[in-house]
């Protein structure tokens, strides 16, 4: 037998031996995995049941009761006003009555409609039969539209405003204006009561009623929005009562320049938070931690357009109001980490905020968020990818806080702060 043939046979035998060994090892490993799975099954089952119970409890707490009955002698608007304090807009203990206000917003007859020239985005101010004012942001995109480009690209999204309001409640901030979805007939509901400022911007396209309104970016039909025939979806925001007047817009310390070749100061200075802390009104509670709360909220909803913010005018301890969230929920596949820069650079967060977020981790937030939005009048508002995205971003926040504690040599009290506010 030739040396070459012997070598081939030797290699074949070695190959068979190695294959047999690998096969046996794989079987042993698989058996071990099965044993481990069997051993851990009670734990996994118990953990799953705990999460399911938590999801059910949160959903029950935040689900909208559309059959809510108003307290005797009180209007929906009086009820909403009774919830507002300098530290919150909706009262978490009154969640079961929120449906009373939302139902009135979506059902009362519209008696007047006009353009709202304030701001850069298209809005319509509405007055309903009881005299209450609402602000409508009309539908510009479908709920499954994925916004590409910068994190602040595109027009305001009506579905984002509605979804952001509910998420703000679920994570325990309660600092967003009350918002609901509604379909409005542009011809039978709006046209008869519309001011000429709005009527003059009406036009028709492919058999659909349209308008372009008045705003900084409202230039004509090329920037307008169209109904489906005459039915227009929109988000309706409840106007604040006279007892709580909003401040003038204040510049956000971590605002963007919106110029690719001109970075903001915070993008160049890693110690920028120290500068902010030594500047009024951030040197004393609660403003800085309120902004960090807001950055966390904005990161979860992917709102990179927070260039200014508002507070309540005559309240020294006022919250930072989570107003104008229309640029959120644009792309569920990306996480704009720069939104989280206040937390990243300051490495501090309210303990109460962190505790609430931690309790919503492990997939709880996305599930509860999904269930709550299911009963919204314009559902579905978001695609499944957005619910996965909020869970993913929450984990990034939890990990960021953990990294901060590590940087502080494990001293939690240097990161998790109790400033007397929630």
Secondary structure as a PSIPRED ss2 file (coil, helix, strand):
# PSIPRED VFORMAT (PSIPRED V4.0)

   1 X C   1.000  0.000  0.000
   2 X C   1.000  0.000  0.000
   3 X H   0.000  1.000  0.000
   4 X H   0.000  1.000  0.000
   5 X H   0.000  1.000  0.000
   6 X H   0.000  1.000  0.000
   7 X H   0.000  1.000  0.000
   8 X H   0.000  1.000  0.000
   9 X H   0.000  1.000  0.000
  10 X H   0.000  1.000  0.000
  11 X H   0.000  1.000  0.000
  12 X H   0.000  1.000  0.000
  13 X H   0.000  1.000  0.000
  14 X H   0.000  1.000  0.000
  15 X H   0.000  1.000  0.000
  16 X H   0.000  1.000  0.000
  17 X H   0.000  1.000  0.000
  18 X H   0.000  1.000  0.000
  19 X H   0.000  1.000  0.000
  20 X H   0.000  1.000  0.000
  21 X H   0.000  1.000  0.000
  22 X H   0.000  1.000  0.000
  23 X H   0.000  1.000  0.000
  24 X H   0.000  1.000  0.000
  25 X H   0.000  1.000  0.000
  26 X H   0.000  1.000  0.000
  27 X H   0.000  1.000  0.000
  28 X H   0.000  1.000  0.000
  29 X H   0.000  1.000  0.000
  30 X H   0.000  1.000  0.000
  31 X H   0.000  1.000  0.000
  32 X H   0.000  1.000  0.000
  33 X H   0.000  1.000  0.000
  34 X H   0.000  1.000  0.000
  35 X H   0.000  1.000  0.000
  36 X H   0.000  1.000  0.000
  37 X H   0.000  1.000  0.000
  38 X H   0.000  1.000  0.000
  39 X H   0.000  1.000  0.000
  40 X H   0.000  1.000  0.000
  41 X H   0.000  1.000  0.000
  42 X H   0.000  1.000  0.000
  43 X H   0.000  1.000  0.000
  44 X H   0.000  1.000  0.000
  45 X H   0.000  1.000  0.000
  46 X H   0.000  1.000  0.000
  47 X H   0.000  1.000  0.000
  48 X H   0.000  1.000  0.000
  49 X H   0.000  1.000  0.000
  50 X H   0.000  1.000  0.000
  51 X H   0.000  1.000  0.000
  52 X H   0.000  1.000  0.000
  53 X H   0.000  1.000  0.000
  54 X H   0.000  1.000  0.000
  55 X H   0.000  1.000  0.000
  56 X H   0.000  1.000  0.000
  57 X H   0.000  1.000  0.000
  58 X H   0.000  1.000  0.000
  59 X H   0.000  1.000  0.000
  60 X H   0.000  1.000  0.000
  61 X H   0.000  1.000  0.000
  62 X H   0.000  1.000  0.000
  63 X C   1.000  0.000  0.000
  64 X C   1.000  0.000  0.000
  65 X C   1.000  0.000  0.000
  66 X C   1.000  0.000  0.000
  67 X C   1.000  0.000  0.000
  68 X C   1.000  0.000  0.000
  69 X C   1.000  0.000  0.000
  70 X C   1.000  0.000  0.000
  71 X C   1.000  0.000  0.000
  72 X C   1.000  0.000  0.000
  73 X C   1.000  0.000  0.000
  74 X C   1.000  0.000  0.000
  75 X C   1.000  0.000  0.000
  76 X H   0.000  1.000  0.000
  77 X H   0.000  1.000  0.000
  78 X H   0.000  1.000  0.000
  79 X H   0.000  1.000  0.000
  80 X H   0.000  1.000  0.000
  81 X H   0.000  1.000  0.000
  82 X H   0.000  1.000  0.000
  83 X H   0.000  1.000  0.000
  84 X C   1.000  0.000  0.000
  85 X C   1.000  0.000  0.000
  86 X C   1.000  0.000  0.000
  87 X C   1.000  0.000  0.000
  88 X C   1.000  0.000  0.000
  89 X C   1.000  0.000  0.000
  90 X C   1.000  0.000  0.000
  91 X C   1.000  0.000  0.000
  92 X H   0.000  1.000  0.000
  93 X H   0.000  1.000  0.000
  94 X H   0.000  1.000  0.000
  95 X H   0.000  1.000  0.000
  96 X H   0.000  1.000  0.000
  97 X H   0.000  1.000  0.000
  98 X H   0.000  1.000  0.000
  99 X H   0.000  1.000  0.000
 100 X H   0.000  1.000  0.000
 101 X H   0.000  1.000  0.000
 102 X H   0.000  1.000  0.000
 103 X H   0.000  1.000  0.000
 104 X H   0.000  1.000  0.000
 105 X H   0.000  1.000  0.000
 106 X H   0.000  1.000  0.000
 107 X H   0.000  1.000  0.000
 108 X C   1.000  0.000  0.000
 109 X C   1.000  0.000  0.000
 110 X E   0.000  0.000  1.000
 111 X E   0.000  0.000  1.000
 112 X E   0.000  0.000  1.000
 113 X E   0.000  0.000  1.000
 114 X E   0.000  0.000  1.000
 115 X E   0.000  0.000  1.000
 116 X C   1.000  0.000  0.000
 117 X C   1.000  0.000  0.000
 118 X C   1.000  0.000  0.000
 119 X C   1.000  0.000  0.000
 120 X C   1.000  0.000  0.000
 121 X C   1.000  0.000  0.000
 122 X C   1.000  0.000  0.000
 123 X C   1.000  0.000  0.000
 124 X E   0.000  0.000  1.000
 125 X E   0.000  0.000  1.000
 126 X E   0.000  0.000  1.000
 127 X E   0.000  0.000  1.000
 128 X E   0.000  0.000  1.000
 129 X C   1.000  0.000  0.000
 130 X C   1.000  0.000  0.000
 131 X C   1.000  0.000  0.000
 132 X C   1.000  0.000  0.000
 133 X E   0.000  0.000  1.000
 134 X E   0.000  0.000  1.000
 135 X E   0.000  0.000  1.000
 136 X E   0.000  0.000  1.000
 137 X E   0.000  0.000  1.000
 138 X E   0.000  0.000  1.000
 139 X C   1.000  0.000  0.000
 140 X C   1.000  0.000  0.000
 141 X C   1.000  0.000  0.000
 142 X C   1.000  0.000  0.000
 143 X C   1.000  0.000  0.000
 144 X C   1.000  0.000  0.000
 145 X C   1.000  0.000  0.000
 146 X C   1.000  0.000  0.000
 147 X C   1.000  0.000  0.000
 148 X C   1.000  0.000  0.000
 149 X C   1.000  0.000  0.000
 150 X C   1.000  0.000  0.000
 151 X C   1.000  0.000  0.000
 152 X C   1.000  0.000  0.000
 153 X C   1.000  0.000  0.000
 154 X C   1.000  0.000  0.000
 155 X C   1.000  0.000  0.000
 156 X C   1.000  0.000  0.000
 157 X C   1.000  0.000  0.000
 158 X H   0.000  1.000  0.000
 159 X H   0.000  1.000  0.000
 160 X H   0.000  1.000  0.000
 161 X H   0.000  1.000  0.000
 162 X H   0.000  1.000  0.000
 163 X H   0.000  1.000  0.000
 164 X H   0.000  1.000  0.000
 165 X H   0.000  1.000  0.000
 166 X H   0.000  1.000  0.000
 167 X H   0.000  1.000  0.000
 168 X H   0.000  1.000  0.000
 169 X H   0.000  1.000  0.000
 170 X H   0.000  1.000  0.000
 171 X C   1.000  0.000  0.000
 172 X C   1.000  0.000  0.000
 173 X C   1.000  0.000  0.000
 174 X C   1.000  0.000  0.000
 175 X C   1.000  0.000  0.000
 176 X C   1.000  0.000  0.000
 177 X C   1.000  0.000  0.000
 178 X C   1.000  0.000  0.000
 179 X E   0.000  0.000  1.000
 180 X E   0.000  0.000  1.000
 181 X E   0.000  0.000  1.000
 182 X E   0.000  0.000  1.000
 183 X E   0.000  0.000  1.000
 184 X E   0.000  0.000  1.000
 185 X E   0.000  0.000  1.000
 186 X H   0.000  1.000  0.000
 187 X H   0.000  1.000  0.000
 188 X H   0.000  1.000  0.000
 189 X H   0.000  1.000  0.000
 190 X H   0.000  1.000  0.000
 191 X H   0.000  1.000  0.000
 192 X H   0.000  1.000  0.000
 193 X H   0.000  1.000  0.000
 194 X E   0.000  0.000  1.000
 195 X C   1.000  0.000  0.000
 196 X H   0.000  1.000  0.000
 197 X H   0.000  1.000  0.000
 198 X H   0.000  1.000  0.000
 199 X H   0.000  1.000  0.000
 200 X C   1.000  0.000  0.000
 201 X C   1.000  0.000  0.000
 202 X E   0.000  0.000  1.000
 203 X E   0.000  0.000  1.000
 204 X E   0.000  0.000  1.000
 205 X E   0.000  0.000  1.000
 206 X C   1.000  0.000  0.000
 207 X C   1.000  0.000  0.000
 208 X E   0.000  0.000  1.000
 209 X E   0.000  0.000  1.000
 210 X E   0.000  0.000  1.000
 211 X E   0.000  0.000  1.000
 212 X C   1.000  0.000  0.000
 213 X C   1.000  0.000  0.000
 214 X C   1.000  0.000  0.000
 215 X C   1.000  0.000  0.000
 216 X C   1.000  0.000  0.000
 217 X C   1.000  0.000  0.000
 218 X C   1.000  0.000  0.000
 219 X C   1.000  0.000  0.000
 220 X C   1.000  0.000  0.000
 221 X H   0.000  1.000  0.000
 222 X H   0.000  1.000  0.000
 223 X H   0.000  1.000  0.000
 224 X C   1.000  0.000  0.000
 225 X E   0.000  0.000  1.000
 226 X E   0.000  0.000  1.000
 227 X C   1.000  0.000  0.000
 228 X E   0.000  0.000  1.000
 229 X C   1.000  0.000  0.000
 230 X C   1.000  0.000  0.000
 231 X E   0.000  0.000  1.000
 232 X E   0.000  0.000  1.000
 233 X E   0.000  0.000  1.000
 234 X E   0.000  0.000  1.000
 235 X E   0.000  0.000  1.000
 236 X E   0.000  0.000  1.000
 237 X E   0.000  0.000  1.000
 238 X E   0.000  0.000  1.000
 239 X C   1.000  0.000  0.000
 240 X C   1.000  0.000  0.000
 241 X C   1.000  0.000  0.000
 242 X C   1.000  0.000  0.000
 243 X C   1.000  0.000  0.000
 244 X C   1.000  0.000  0.000
 245 X C   1.000  0.000  0.000
 246 X E   0.000  0.000  1.000
 247 X C   1.000  0.000  0.000
 248 X C   1.000  0.000  0.000
 249 X C   1.000  0.000  0.000
 250 X E   0.000  0.000  1.000
 251 X E   0.000  0.000  1.000
 252 X C   1.000  0.000  0.000
 253 X C   1.000  0.000  0.000
 254 X C   1.000  0.000  0.000
 255 X C   1.000  0.000  0.000
 256 X C   1.000  0.000  0.000
 257 X C   1.000  0.000  0.000
 258 X C   1.000  0.000  0.000
 259 X C   1.000  0.000  0.000
 260 X C   1.000  0.000  0.000
 261 X C   1.000  0.000  0.000
 262 X C   1.000  0.000  0.000
 263 X C   1.000  0.000  0.000
 264 X C   1.000  0.000  0.000
 265 X H   0.000  1.000  0.000
 266 X H   0.000  1.000  0.000
 267 X H   0.000  1.000  0.000
 268 X H   0.000  1.000  0.000
 269 X C   1.000  0.000  0.000
 270 X C   1.000  0.000  0.000
 271 X C   1.000  0.000  0.000
 272 X H   0.000  1.000  0.000
 273 X H   0.000  1.000  0.000
 274 X H   0.000  1.000  0.000
 275 X H   0.000  1.000  0.000
 276 X H   0.000  1.000  0.000
 277 X H   0.000  1.000  0.000
 278 X C   1.000  0.000  0.000
 279 X C   1.000  0.000  0.000
 280 X C   1.000  0.000  0.000
 281 X C   1.000  0.000  0.000
 282 X C   1.000  0.000  0.000
 283 X C   1.000  0.000  0.000
 284 X C   1.000  0.000  0.000
 285 X C   1.000  0.000  0.000
 286 X C   1.000  0.000  0.000
 287 X H   0.000  1.000  0.000
 288 X H   0.000  1.000  0.000
 289 X H   0.000  1.000  0.000
 290 X H   0.000  1.000  0.000
 291 X H   0.000  1.000  0.000
 292 X H   0.000  1.000  0.000
 293 X H   0.000  1.000  0.000
 294 X H   0.000  1.000  0.000
 295 X H   0.000  1.000  0.000
 296 X H   0.000  1.000  0.000
 297 X H   0.000  1.000  0.000
 298 X H   0.000  1.000  0.000
 299 X H   0.000  1.000  0.000
 300 X H   0.000  1.000  0.000
 301 X H   0.000  1.000  0.000
 302 X C   1.000  0.000  0.000
 303 X C   1.000  0.000  0.000
 304 X C   1.000  0.000  0.000
 305 X C   1.000  0.000  0.000
 306 X C   1.000  0.000  0.000
 307 X C   1.000  0.000  0.000
 308 X E   0.000  0.000  1.000
 309 X E   0.000  0.000  1.000
 310 X E   0.000  0.000  1.000
 311 X C   1.000  0.000  0.000
 312 X E   0.000  0.000  1.000
 313 X C   1.000  0.000  0.000
 314 X C   1.000  0.000  0.000
 315 X C   1.000  0.000  0.000
 316 X C   1.000  0.000  0.000
 317 X C   1.000  0.000  0.000
 318 X C   1.000  0.000  0.000
 319 X C   1.000  0.000  0.000
 320 X C   1.000  0.000  0.000
 321 X E   0.000  0.000  1.000
 322 X C   1.000  0.000  0.000
 323 X C   1.000  0.000  0.000
 324 X C   1.000  0.000  0.000
 325 X C   1.000  0.000  0.000
 326 X C   1.000  0.000  0.000
 327 X C   1.000  0.000  0.000
 328 X C   1.000  0.000  0.000
 329 X C   1.000  0.000  0.000
 330 X C   1.000  0.000  0.000
 331 X C   1.000  0.000  0.000
 332 X C   1.000  0.000  0.000
 333 X C   1.000  0.000  0.000
 334 X C   1.000  0.000  0.000
 335 X C   1.000  0.000  0.000
 336 X C   1.000  0.000  0.000
 337 X H   0.000  1.000  0.000
 338 X H   0.000  1.000  0.000
 339 X H   0.000  1.000  0.000
 340 X H   0.000  1.000  0.000
 341 X H   0.000  1.000  0.000
 342 X H   0.000  1.000  0.000
 343 X H   0.000  1.000  0.000
 344 X H   0.000  1.000  0.000
 345 X H   0.000  1.000  0.000
 346 X H   0.000  1.000  0.000
 347 X C   1.000  0.000  0.000
 348 X C   1.000  0.000  0.000
 349 X E   0.000  0.000  1.000
 350 X E   0.000  0.000  1.000
 351 X H   0.000  1.000  0.000
 352 X H   0.000  1.000  0.000
 353 X H   0.000  1.000  0.000
 354 X H   0.000  1.000  0.000
 355 X H   0.000  1.000  0.000
 356 X H   0.000  1.000  0.000
 357 X H   0.000  1.000  0.000
 358 X H   0.000  1.000  0.000
 359 X H   0.000  1.000  0.000
 360 X C   1.000  0.000  0.000
 361 X C   1.000  0.000  0.000
 362 X C   1.000  0.000  0.000
 363 X C   1.000  0.000  0.000
 364 X H   0.000  1.000  0.000
 365 X H   0.000  1.000  0.000
 366 X H   0.000  1.000  0.000
 367 X H   0.000  1.000  0.000
 368 X H   0.000  1.000  0.000
 369 X H   0.000  1.000  0.000
 370 X H   0.000  1.000  0.000
 371 X H   0.000  1.000  0.000
 372 X H   0.000  1.000  0.000
 373 X H   0.000  1.000  0.000
 374 X C   1.000  0.000  0.000
 375 X C   1.000  0.000  0.000
 376 X C   1.000  0.000  0.000
 377 X C   1.000  0.000  0.000
 378 X C   1.000  0.000  0.000
 379 X C   1.000  0.000  0.000
 380 X C   1.000  0.000  0.000
 381 X C   1.000  0.000  0.000
 382 X C   1.000  0.000  0.000
 383 X C   1.000  0.000  0.000
 384 X H   0.000  1.000  0.000
 385 X H   0.000  1.000  0.000
 386 X H   0.000  1.000  0.000
 387 X H   0.000  1.000  0.000
 388 X H   0.000  1.000  0.000
 389 X H   0.000  1.000  0.000
 390 X H   0.000  1.000  0.000
 391 X H   0.000  1.000  0.000
 392 X H   0.000  1.000  0.000
 393 X H   0.000  1.000  0.000
 394 X H   0.000  1.000  0.000
 395 X H   0.000  1.000  0.000
 396 X H   0.000  1.000  0.000
 397 X H   0.000  1.000  0.000
 398 X H   0.000  1.000  0.000
 399 X H   0.000  1.000  0.000
 400 X H   0.000  1.000  0.000
 401 X H   0.000  1.000  0.000
 402 X H   0.000  1.000  0.000
 403 X H   0.000  1.000  0.000
 404 X H   0.000  1.000  0.000
 405 X H   0.000  1.000  0.000
 406 X H   0.000  1.000  0.000
 407 X H   0.000  1.000  0.000
 408 X C   1.000  0.000  0.000
 409 X C   1.000  0.000  0.000
 410 X C   1.000  0.000  0.000
 411 X C   1.000  0.000  0.000
 412 X H   0.000  1.000  0.000
 413 X H   0.000  1.000  0.000
 414 X H   0.000  1.000  0.000
 415 X C   1.000  0.000  0.000
 416 X E   0.000  0.000  1.000
 417 X E   0.000  0.000  1.000
 418 X C   1.000  0.000  0.000
 419 X C   1.000  0.000  0.000
 420 X C   1.000  0.000  0.000
 421 X C   1.000  0.000  0.000
 422 X C   1.000  0.000  0.000
